[in-house]
Amino acid sequence: MSPYGVIRPSEEGEGGPWTFQSKSGLAIVLTHDCTIDKSNTRFVQICPISPLKDLEPSLRGEVKKNRPFQYFYLPPDGELTESFVDFAYPTTVSLSMVSGIPRLMTLSDLGRRALYVQYIRWVTRWEMRKIKCPGCGEDFNASAALPVRKD
């Protein structure tokens, strides 16, 4: 079962052709705050956050380096234990479901850029090892700039 929800064909006798299963938990909001603040916004996109200890031990070190495209490592901070964002389960929820829920943390500008780089890697499978800067024309390795990635 996915961390947040899945719709699947029902087993015989469950009362319908489809069932929905879900569970609550920590999530990162992917929708930009400038979009959330608009009066016509009804839905936001989130991705689940899970404790790193929930992964098999052999994968934890790789996740800490942001090597698997699917995951984005979150170091411990305040109430958040060592965790990861799982991009495989983006979920769209009603804005009313997340309104009023206390925010545990906010990513720094560097952390937000690292999230964007990792998310683009996941969606596009683009390694981003060599990119030309549109401003100065220099080549750089965007994935090397991830704050927790060490090749």
LINHULIN-V920198 format. One record per residue. RES is the residue in one letter. NEAR is the number of other C-alpha atoms within 8 Angstrom. Layout:
RES;NEAR  RES;NEAR
This chain:
M;5  S;7  P;10  Y;12  G;11  V;9  I;8  R;7  P;7  S;11  E;5  E;5  G;6  E;6  G;6  G;7  P;6  W;8  T;9  F;8  Q;9  S;9  K;7  S;6  G;8  L;7  A;9  I;9  V;9  L;8  T;9  H;7  D;6  C;6  T;8  I;11  D;7  K;7  S;5  N;4  T;10  R;7  F;8  V;13  Q;11  I;13  C;14  P;15  I;12  S;10  P;10  L;9  K;9  D;6  L;8  E;7  P;7  S;6  L;8  R;11  G;8  E;10  V;13  K;11  K;11  N;13  R;8  P;7  F;11  Q;9  Y;12  F;14  Y;13  L;9  P;7  P;9  D;7  G;5  E;6  L;8  T;9  E;12  S;14  F;13  V;14  D;12  F;12  A;5  Y;10  P;9  T;9  T;8  V;10  S;9  L;11  S;6  M;6  V;8  S;6  G;4  I;5  P;4  R;5  L;6  M;4  T;5  L;7  S;6  D;6  L;8  G;9  R;9  R;8  A;11  L;9  Y;8  V;11  Q;13  Y;12  I;10  R;12  W;11  V;6  T;6  R;8  W;7  E;6  M;9  R;9  K;8  I;9  K;8  C;9  P;5  G;4  C;5  G;7  E;6  D;8  F;9  N;10  A;11  S;11  A;9  A;8  L;9  P;7  V;8  R;12  K;5  D;4
